[in-house]
């Protein structure tokens, strides 16, 4: 860092700013205030970036946090999401060990909009909730090499998109005209993750050039990275809650339904590029064309080992003191899953700005963005052995099991244990890591394609006034059309059952369709939580290739539930208008007042999907009996008027106060508002034949309630779908969440100190919650269910489902909190002392967000109030660093308190039923899922080898922090019960940057 007199630092805060921010925010009066000549200010490194960010924040009309490059064009982090976690109010969500999504002020990624240079981007990546497809934008696809600054807008003015209750993030790309000079930078980096023990190279270039007497500017960036990661995970079943069981002696316990151990090996290749052409023929006109490309190709290899306990009702053994239970009906499964995918996003923007007449200005932009997510050949083999005896134990940080001798469990429990560990006559070998008798019992094949297309046109007009009460009036609007579709086709079969017709005479196919794990080479995974050896990848590929014909020939009409349940086509047409004005209410204070109206027209297609494979009768049956019926053109329309007031007051040269009262909304997530009705497990039906001895009994297997598999005529007349089925239901009738927001902030810009405090409040109406285990009458859905088209059994049009997972508008909610930001540089205080000169280069940066939320979901889902999902009560980070002109070192700590992820159902009727039982079987508050509090530590160092050449080293997550989730649990579960724990270990980045 090049250091100059401390006397100029207050002016540096006001003056140092990239010209990307030198727009209408800079008033004539502000320019006149600093007409005096001062020595040149030039600093690099952490301090430079901090000064740039503070100046940009101060100049903006709204309250925001900004992160920028330093004067050498560098960011302090190489991942945009990781960069944002250092900012107040931001909570990071990770995927595959690196930052991917962010929550803002306690509201999840789906309520935080992400824009590039103010324009919307398509996003086919799927969002932060997997199949649920929220509106979250994946920031890991934006390397910092293509960016100039990132703005986190926490209060929004009417000229901004207001579909963001949490706030908005605007990533600003590189501009040659704003940079104002010819530049070129090259970066080379290697990343190494401990668990993967692999090198991950990355190279990038960045440049700007000016032509035609600096009227034409070209900015370009390119980035390529190949990253290898390895993750370890232990998890409960994602969709099925823990289950109550009891012994014959009356002991009771809440136990896991299943658990699985995972190892995920991922190889991801990322490519990003930007070309920004700008032409400024005179001071009153500027035109631009921006081209942006992002793509990544992913190869995922997933190893999974399941213990499925199949618990229901009575079990032979419970040890309440040690939270252990024993059961004799366990399935042990292993899966080897291979998936290649490619996500490509291309965005083009054309626009300009013109100044004309007496203070008039027009800005306009046309943006077209296309994103495609292609997964052409997902494939998986599964091996299983059934009817094992096992014991299991769970707690807040662990979930495990062990296969035991059934005679030992019988002696321990004093009961006979059914089953001897068999699958078609093959058994489990006690005490052996290799299990040669595990049966090849499932071949899984799928391909999918998701498309997202966004077209938008916006126009803004502004009239400036030279004197008087009004500074300017601004008005404009936008039109946006968005289409999104998803198509997945999947075959999931028992190969041996379908080999006769499926193999089409291929004898190798027939032979391997009946194979066991002992027919293949196996190995022990690196994840030490695996109990048994797995098939190797080469052998898994050989088995898939040999038996692929069975999957190709199965279900030619693609009616199986996994080929329909996620398919949809959505459209979203948006029209918006706004008007606002800035008033000079005091010489040092302005007030922005205005409003915005947004209208949304939403339509969706989807499927009514039922898994019914119990009626498939072996080799002679290649047609699926699953049910997939389309739900056509379900829709919703809504409009929102959104007024706002923003007050800004320069209280002194160093002190700035802001106050904002504004309104916003968030549209429902795609995955929650799309039309779908899915029976998540095999359909359970009940026998309605009063002449049958099985009258009134219900089961998924026709053979257990008076029919035989494949006797469709009898079932059509005498079977009815049970209300006890587990289902997932979309809700196209969801209203958008609406919020009234209040923000107050006070910022101090001192010589070497920045201090900011902010208070915020959000009053939210119609907030959307994930409701698990609720009662839903299918006649009251947001769409008409085509039950009359189902002829394999009867479905009552007024059937009440008693175990539905769905999405509902709550009644109201509130979020309030405080943010504190602090940075201090020990500058020029101990120059006469040796130790003091060393301390002279230290700095501290810290952020703290404290918040609280409370929401009422509605008595049909949950009595009382809950904490809002995705909200952490405390989020903080602390950086302690040392920096001079050659060397920079930072120690960074990040803390996030626990976060509610989803809730269990608990109605007044549930509580009443439980009062009669004497325990909480129906009121499933114990099913609330939380992400545990987390602490992580990073170390970052930078060394200037020579002018323009820097070497850096980042050590990330050096304490091996894990992402851990748990069920709230109760006394019957022994307290908290692990839901999921994911571990990626430390990582290290070594890189070199060269600036020309």
N, C-alpha and C positions, 0 to 999 in steps of 0.2 A: 504494500500500500504506500502511495506517495502522500505524505502528510503536510498540510499547510497550517497556517495560524488558526488557533481555535476561535479567534474573533470572527471569522467568516462563516462559521458553521451554521448559525441561525439563518443566514442568507442562503446557504447551500440547501437547506431544507426547502426553501421556497423556490429556488432557481433551478436546482438539478432535476431535470425531468426529461425523459425522452420526448421528442417532438410528436410521438404518437398521441400524447395527451394534450398537445398544444392546440386545442380547438376552441370552441366557444366558451369554455370554462374560464379562459383568461380574459378578463375585462380590461378596458383601457386604463382604468384607474389603477389596477394592479401593476400594469407595465410601467406607468409613470412613477410608481412608488419606488422602483428599483432602477431608475435611470442612471444613477451614479456608477462610475467605473470601479470595478474591483478586480483583484488579481484572479487569474484563471484558477478554477477549482477542478482538480482532476484526481480522482481516487479510484482504486480498483478493489475487487474482492467483496467480502461480505458487507463491509460498510458502504461501498458504492451502491450495491443493490438495495440496501436499506434506505439510503438517502433518496434514490430514484423512486422507490415505492412510497415513501412518506410524501414526497412532493406531488406524486400522481394522486394520492388519496386526498390531499388537501385541496387540490384544484377541482375535484369533482363536485357536482351539484348534490349527489346523494351520498349516503353513508356507505363506505365500502372498505375492503381490505385489498391491497394490491401487492403483487410480487412481480419484480422486473429483473431483467438482466443487469449485471454490473456494467461498468463502462467498457469492459473488454468483451462484452457479449456473452457472458457466462451466467448460468443459473447455479444456485447452490445444490440443487438436486437434478438428477437426470430423468425422473419420472414425474409427470405433472401432478398425479394424485399424491405422491410422497411430498412434493413441494407444498401442496395446499395444507397438509396436516399440521404444518408449523403455524398456521394462521388461527386467530381466535374464532371460536364457534364452529370449527370444522372437525368432524369425526371421520376417520378413514375406515373403509371396508376393504379387505384384502381378498385376493384370489390367486391361488398358486404361489403364495408367498410374497406377493408384491401388491402395492396399493392399486386399487382399480376404481372404486366408487367413493363418493364422499356424501356425508350427511351434513346439514347446515342448521345450526341452532335447534338441534333436537329433532329435526324432520328429515325423513329418509331420502335416499338418492332419487326416488321417483318424484319427489316434490322440489327438486333442485334442477332448474333448467341449465343446459350447457349450450352456449352459442360460440361460433367462430366469427370474429369481427362483426358481432351483432347478428349474424345470420344463423338460421337453423341448419342442423346437419342430420341426415338420415342415420339410423342406427339399427342394424340387423343383428347386433351381437347378442341380444336376448335379455339384457338387463341383469339386475343384481339378484333376482329371485328365480333364476332358471326358467322352468316351464311357465311360471306365472307372468313373465315378460312385463316388468314394470317399465317406466319411462326413463330409468337411469341410463346415463351415458357413461361408457367405459373410458376413463381418462388415461388408462395405461396405453391406449393406442395413440396417444399424443405425446411423442417424445419432446422434451423441452427444446431440442435443437431447431424445431420449426417455429418456435414461439418467440415473441418479443416481450410479452407481459401477460399476466393473468389477473383479471379483476373479479373479486368476489363481492357482488352487489348485495348488500343486506337490507337496504331500503330501495324501492323501485319507483321511478317517476313514471307518469302516464305514457311517455314516449317509448318506454321499454315494454317488452313482453311481460305481462303480469301473471302468466300461468305458472307461478312458482311461489308457493307459500313460504318455503324455506328460504328462497333467494335465488339468484342466478349467478352463473359463472360465465364470464366472457373471456375467451382466449384470443389474444391479439397476435396476429402473425407478423412476420418480418416485413418491413417497408423500407425500400431504398430511399425514397424521398424524405421520409421521416428521419432516417439515419443520417442522410446528408453527405455521404462519402462512399468511396469504393472500399470494400472490405472483403476478406476471405478468411474463413476459419476451417480448420480440419481437426477432427477429434477421432481418436482410436481408443477403445476401451475393452477390457476383459472382465467378465463377471464370473465368480466362482461360488457355487452354493455347496455347503458342507455335505448335505445329505445326498445330492446328486453326484458330487465329486467329479464334476465336468466343467470344462471351460466354455464360456459363452461370449464370443466376440461381438463387437459393435463398432461400426465406423459411421461418421457423418461429416457432411460438408455444409457450409453456410456462407452465403455471399451476397453482396449488394454492388450494383454498378449504376453509374449515372451517365447519361448521354444527352446530346442535343442541348448543350449549355445547361445541363442539370434540369432539363424539363422532362426527360424520360428516365424513369427509374425501373430497374429490374432487380428483384430480390428472389433468391432461390435457396432452397434447402433440400437436403437428401439425407436419409438415415436408414441404415440396414443393421439388423441385429439378429443373431441366432442365440436363443436362450434355452438352456436345459435346466429343469427343476425336478425335484422328487419330493413328494409329500406323503406323510403318514397320517392316517385318520382312523378313529374309532367312533362309530355312530349307532344310535338307535334307529329304528325304522322311521322314515321321514313323515309318513302319513298316518301311522297307527299309534294310538296312545298306549302307554303302559296299561296293564290289565290287573284286576283284582283276582286273587286266587285264595284258596283256603285248604286246610287239611281236614281229614275226617275228625280230628280232635278239636277242631274249631279255631286253630290258628289262622290268621289272615295276614296277607301281605299284598302290596302293590308292586308288581314286578315288570321288568322289561318284556315287550312282546318278541323282540329279537335284538341282536346286535351284529354288527359287521366290522371287520377289520379291513382297511383299504391301504393300498399303496398306489399312488398316481405318479407315473413317469411321463413328463411332458417335454416335448421339443417344439419350440415356437420360433418361427422365422417372421420378423417384422420388417416391413418396408414402408417408409413414409417419404413423401415428396411434396414440395410447394413451389409454385411459380406465381409471382405477384408482379404484374405489369401495370405501371402507373404513368399517366401522362398529364402534366400540368403546364398547359401552354401559357398561362398567365396567372396572376394572383387570384383571379376570380373563378377559375375552373380547374377541376381535377377529375380524371376518369381512370377507371381501373378494370382489370380483368384478373381474377384470382382463380388458380387451379390448384386443387388439393387432392392428394391421393394417399390413402392409408390401406394397408393390407397386412394380414398375418395368416400364415399357414401353421396349423397345429397338428401334431401327432401325439395323441394321448394313448398310453397303455395303462390300463387299470387292473389291478389284482384285488380280488375281493373274497373274503372268507366269512360266511354267515353261520351264526348259530340261531336257528329259528325254533323257538321253544314250544310253539303251538299250544300255549297254555290257555285253559278255559275251565272255570269252576274249580274242581278239586285236584290237588297235586299231592304226591306222597310225602313231601318233606318240606318243612319250613323251620329255619333257625332265626327267630326274631332278633336275638341278641347280636348276632353277627351279620344280619341282613342277607342270609343265604337261603336259597330255595333249591329243591331238587325235583326233577321231572323226568318222565320216561317216554316222551314222544317227540324228541328233538330231531330236527333235520340239520345235517351238516352239509353246507353247499360251498362250492368254490366256483368263481367266475373269472375268466380271463377275457378282458374287453379291449378291443383295438378300434380307434376312431381317428381318421384324418378329417380335417376341416379347413376351410379357407373363408375368411371374411374380407371382403373388399368394399371400400367406400370411396366414391369419387364425388367431389363437389366443385361446381363452377359458379362463380359470382361475377356479374357484370353490373357496373353502376358508375355513379359519379356525383359530383356536387357542383353547383353553380351559384355565384353571387351576382345579383343584378338589381337594377333600379336603386331605390333609396332604402338600403338595409334589408333587402330580400335575399333569401337563401333557399335553395332546393337541394334535397338529397334523395336519391332513388337507387334501388338495387333490385336486381332479379337474380334469384338463387335457385339452382337445381341440384339436388343431392340424391345419389343412388347408392344403396348399400345392399350387399348380397352375402348371405351366410349359407355356404354349401357344405353339407356333410354327406358325401356320396356312398360310403361303404362302411358303416358301423357294423361290427361283427363281434360275436361273443360266444364262447363255449362254456358250458356249465357241467359240473360233476356234483353228484349228490349221493349221500347215504342216509337212509331214513331210520326212524324209530330207535333212536339212541337214548341212553340214560345220561343225564348231565346235571351238574350243579352250576349255579350262577350267583354272582354277587355284584351289586351296583352301589355307587355312591356319587358324590358330586364331581369327582375327578376320575372315575374309572367305571368300566362296564365290561365284564368278562365272564367267561364260562369255561367249563372243562368237562370233556367226555369221561364218564366213569363206568365201571363194571356194573351192569344192572343188578347183579347179585349183591354187590357191596351197598348199593342204594337201597335195595330191599331189606338188607340187614339193618342199615341205619334207620330206615323209616318204619320197619316192622310191617311192611306191606309187600305184596308181590308186585313186580314191575313188568308191565306188558312190553313186548318187543325185545328183540335181541340184537338190534343193530343191523337191519337188512334192507336191501333195495333189490327187488327181483331176485331174492335168494343170496345176494352178496352181502358180506358183513364188514364191520369195522374191526381193525386189528388194534387191540388195546396196547398202548405204550409205544406205538410206532409213529414216527414223523411222516413217513410215506404211507399212503392209504391206497393200495393198488385196487381195491374193490369198489371204489367210488365210481358210480355209474355215469356215463355220458348221457345226461337226461335233458339237455336243452341246447338248441341252436338258435341264436338270436341274430337277425340280420335287419338292418334298417338303413334308409337313406332319407335325407330331409333337405329342404330348401326354404329359406326365409328371405323375403324381399321387403325392403322398405324404401319408399320413394317420397320425396318432399319437393314441392315446387312453391316458391313464395315470391311475391312482389310487394315491395314497400315503398312508400312515398312520404317524405316529410317536408313541410314548408315552414319557414321561419321568417318573422319580420322583427328586426331590431329597431329600437328607438333610442335616440341619442340623449334625450333628457326626459325628465318627468318621472311619474310614478312607475311606469311600466318599462322594464328593460327589453323584453321581447315577448312575442306571442308565437306559439308553435302548434301546428296541427298536422295530422297525417293519418295514415291507415295502412292496412296490409291485407292481402288475400293469401291464404295458404291452403294447398290441397295436399293431403297425405293419404297414401294407400299402403297397406301392409298385408302380406299374406304369408301363410306357412303351410307346408305340405310335408307330411311324414308318412312313409310306408315302412311297415315292419312285419316280419314273420318271426314268431316265437313258438317253437315246436319241440316235441319230444322226438328226436331223430329215429329211434328204433320203431316207434309207433307208425311212422309215415314212410319208412324205407321201402316198402314193397312197391308202391307206385311212385314215390318221390325220387328214388334213385334211378328210375327208368332203365333198369337192367344193368347198371354199373355195379359189378360185384365188390369192388373196393369200397364203394359208397355203402353198400349193404353191410359189409363186414365192419367198417368203422362206426356205422350208426349204432351198433350194439357193443361198442368198446367200453373199457373201463380205464381209469387213470393209470393202472399198471401197464397198459400197453404203450405208454409214452414216457419220454424223458422228463424228469421233474427237477426242481431246484428249490432252495430255501430263499424266500424273499429277504431283502435287506431289513425290512421292518420287522423287528423282533417280536411284535405282537401276534404275528402269524403262528399258528400252532402246527401247521402241516405244510408239506411240500406242495408246490404248484407246478402245473404243466409249464414248460418253457414256451417262449413266444414262437420259436421256429416250429415246435410241435403243434401249438395251437393253430398256427397258420396252415399247417399240413392237414390237420383235422377239418378245419373250416373248408379248405379247398376241396377235400375229398367228399364232403357231405353237403356242399353248397346247393347242389341240384335239388335237394329236398326242400330247402327254403325257397328256391326259385319257383318250384312247381306248386307250392302251398299257397292257398288263398289267392287265386288269380284275380278275384274281384275286389281284393283289398278291403274286405269288410271287417277284418279283425280290429278289436278295439284300439290297439296301438297304432293302427293305420288311419284312424279317424279322430280319436279323442282330442288331439291337439291341432287339427286342421282348421283353418279359418281364412277369411278374407275380411279386412277392415277398411273403412274409408272414413276420413275425418276432414270436413271442409270447415274452414275458419275464416271469419270476416271480422275485422277490427277497425275502429275509428277512435281518435283521441284529440283532445285540445288541452293546452296548458299555457300558462303565462307566468313570467317571473316579475315580481314587484320589488322595487327598491324601497323597503319600508323604513329603513334607517341608512345613514351613510355607510355603515359597516354591516348591514344586514339585508338579506333578501328572503322573499317568500315565493315559492313555486306552488301554484294552485291549478288543479285541472282534474280531468277524469278520462276514463277509457271505457269503451264498450266492446265486448267480444261475444260473438255468436258462434256456436259450435253445432254442427250437424254430423252425427255419428251413426254409422251402420255397421253391422257385423253379420257374418255367417258362422256356423259352427256345426257341432254334431251331438246327437243323443247316442251315447256309446255304452254298450253293455257287454261284459265279458261272459261268455256262455260256452266255454270249451269243454265242459263236462259231458256234453252231448256228442262230442266227436268220438267215433268208435273205431280207432285203430287204423291199420294200414289201408283199409278200403276208403278212408275218408280224408280227402285232401282239401275239402271246402270248409272254411271256418263257419261255425255257427254263432260267432259273435254278431252283435247287432250294431250297425252304424247308420243312423238316419239323419239327414241334413236338417239344420235349423236355418231357415232362409231369411235374410235381410231384416234382422231384428235391429231396431234403432232407437235413438234418443236425440232430442234437441234441447238446447238450453242456452240462455244468454246471461251475461254478467256485466253489470255496470260497476265501475271501480274508481271511485273518487280518491284524491290524494292531496295532502298538504306537506310541503318540505320547507323548513326554516333553517337558514344558515347565517351564523353571526360570528364575525371576526371580533372577538372580545378584546384582543390585544394583538401585538405583533407575533406573540408566541402561543396564543390561546384561541381555539376555535370551538364553537358550540354548534350543535345541530339538534333539530327536533323534527320528527316526521310522524304523520298520521296518514296511513295509506291502506289500501285494500288490495287483496290478491285472491287467487284461486288456484286449484290444482285439479286437472282433469284426472278421472280414474285411470289406473294402470290398464294397459292393453289386456293383460292376462286375466284381470278381474272383471272387466266390462265386456269382454267378448262372450258370445253365446256358446255355452256348452253345458252338458249334463253327463257326468261320467260315473258309472258304478266302478269303484276303484278296485275291488276284488271280484272274485267269481260271484255272479248273481245268486242270491239266495231266494228261493221261491218256496211257497207253502202249498200243501195238498188241500184242495177244497172239495174233494170227493167224499161226501158224507157216508158212502158205502164202504170206504176203505178204512182199514185199521190204522192207517197213517193220517187220517183226517186231522187237520190243524197243525201237523208237524211241518217244520221248515228246515231246509238244508240246501247247500249248493250242489249236492250230488243227487240226481234223480233216483239212483238206486237205493238211497237211504230213506226215501219217503214214498215208496210204493210204485215207482216206475222203473224202467230200464233205460240206459243211455241210448239215445237215438229214437225212442218211442215218442215222436213229436206230436202225433195225433192225440195220445192220452194227455200229454202235458198241456197241449193247447186248450183242452177242455177242462182240465182239473188242476192246473197249477196257476198260482197268482204270485206276483212279485211281492216280497216281504218288505215292510217298512223299516226293517232293521238293517237293510243294506247300508254299507258305507259309500257315500257319494261325494263328489265334488261338483259344485254348481257355479257357473259364471252368472254375472248379474248386469246385463246391458242397461237396466233401469237406474243404475247408480247415478246419483247427482254428483257434480264436482264439489270438492271441499272448498269452502269460502273462508276467508280470514280477514279480520280487521287487525291492523298491526300498528304498534306504537314503538318508536325508537327515539332514545335520547342519548346523546354522546357529548363528551368533552375531551378535547385533544390538546396536549401541550407539546410544543416543538421547541426544545431547549438547545443549548449549545451542544451538549453531548448526550442529551437525554430525550427520549420520546416516551410519553405516558398518555395512555388513552383509557377512558372508562366509558362503558356503554350499558344502558339498561334497555331491555326489549320485552314486549308483550305481544302475544298473538292469541286472539280469540277466534277459534275455529268452529264453524258450523258444518254439519253433515260429514264429519271426518269418517274415513273409510277404515274398517277393521276386518281382519281375517278372523272369522268365527268358526270354531271347531266343535263338532258334536251337537249342533243345534237341531231343533225340530223345524222342518220345512214342509208345507203342503204344496204339492207340485202344481196345484191349480192356481197358486199365487206367485208363480215365478214371473220374471220379467219377459218371458216368451212363452209360446204355446208348445208344450211337449207333445210330439206326435205319438202318443201311446196307442192310438187306434191302429197304427200301422204295424204294431208288434203282434204277430200271430203265433209265435212259439209258446207264449203263455199270456196270461191276462195281467194288465196293469190298471189298477183303479185310477180313474182321472182325478180323484180326490185323495189319493194316497198321501199319508204323512210319513216323511222320512225322519227317523229319529236319530240318525247319526250323519248329519250333513256338514261338510266343510264348505263354507260359502263366504261371500263378501257383502257387507252391509254398511249403509250409512249410519253412523252413530248420531247421537243427539247434539252434543256440543263438547268442546274441549278447549283447554287453554294451555299455553306455554309461556312462561316468563323466566327471565334470567338476567344475568349480568356478565359482561365481558371486560377483561382487563388485559391491556397490552403494555409491555414495557421493554425498552431497549436503552442501554447505557454503555457508553464508551469511555474508558478511563484515559483521558486525553490531556497530556501536557501538565500533569499535576506533580510529578516527581522527577522531573528531568535532571535534578542535581544529585540523585541517588542512584547507585547501581541497580539495587532491587527495584527502586521506583521506576527506572527507565524500562525495566522488564514488565512491571505491572501496567505501565503506561499503554501497553498494547492490548490489554484485556478488554473484553466486552461481555455483556450479558443480554440475552433476549429471552423474554418469557411471555406466555399467553395463558390465561385462565378463563374458562367459561363455566359458570355455575347456573344451572337451570332446573326448572321443575315443570312437570306437566300433569294434567288431570283431565280425564275425559269420561263421558258417560256413553257407553255403547248402545244402551237400550235394554230394557228388562227382558226382551225376548231372547237375548244372548247372554247378558251378564248384568246382574244386579249390582248397584253401587258404581263406583268409579275405578278407572284403571290409569296407570301410567301409559302415555302414548308409546306405541311401538317405535323403535329406532331412536329413542331419546336417551341420552346419557346425562345423568345429573351433573357430572363433572368431566370436563375434558381439559387437559393442560399439557403444555410442553415447556421445557426449559433448555436453553442453550448457553453454555459457558465456553468462551473461545478466546483465542489469542491470535493476533494478526499483525504482521509488519509488511514491509514492501516485498518480502520474498517468501514468507511462509504464513500459512493460516491453519489453525487447528480448532476444531469444535467438538464438544461433547454434548450430545443431545438426548434428552429423556422425554418420553411421551407417556401420558397416562389417560386412560378412559375408564370411567366407572361402568357398572353393569347396564345392559341395554335390553329392554323387553322386545322380543322378536315376534311372538304370537301369543294368543290367549286361548284358554279353554273355556267352554261354555259353563254357565252357572245361573240358572233361572230360579225364580221363587219356587216353582214346582220341583225343581231338582233338590233344593234345600229341604223342602217338605218331605220328599221321598227319602232323603238321607237321614232325616230326623227319625223316621220310622225304622230305618235299618240300623242306625247307631254308628254309621261311618260314611265317608264322602265318596260314594260310588258314582253318583250322578252329577254332583256339583264338582266340575273338573278344574277348579282353580289350581289344583296340583299339576295340571297339564300346561300351565303357562311356561313358555320357553324363554330363557334369558341368555344373552351373551355375557360371559363373566367379565369382570374388571380385568384390565390388562395394563402392563407396564413394559415398555421396550426401550432399548438404549442403542444409539448409533454413535459412531465416531467418524468424522470427516476431516481430511487433511489435504492441503494444497501447497505445492512448492513451485516457485518461479525459477525455472532452470536458467533462463535468460529472457531478455525482452521478447515477448510474444510467445514464449514456450512455457507451458505449465504442466506439472505432473500432479495428479490427484489420486487419493486412496480413500475409499469409503468402506467402513465396516458396518454392516446393517444387521440389526437384531442380534447384537453380540451376546445377549443373555438367553437366547433361544426361547423367546416368548411364544406362547401358543395361543391360537384362537379356540376358546372353549365355551360350550353352550350346555345348559342344563335345564331339566324340568324342575319347577319349584318344589314338587314333591310334598309329602306330609309325613305324619308319624308312621303311617303304614308302609311307606317306602324307605323309612329310615332317614328321612330328610331329602336333600337335593339328590337328583338322579341324573347322571350324565346323559346328555342328548347327542353331543358331538364334540370331538376335540380334533384339531387339525394342526399339524406341526410341519414346518418347512426348514427350521434351523437357521443359523447365521448365513450371511452372504457377504462377499467382498468384491469391490469394484476397483480396478486399477486402470487409470487412463491417462492419456496425453492429449493436450490441446495445443495447436499451433495457429497463431493469428498473424495474418499478413495485412 
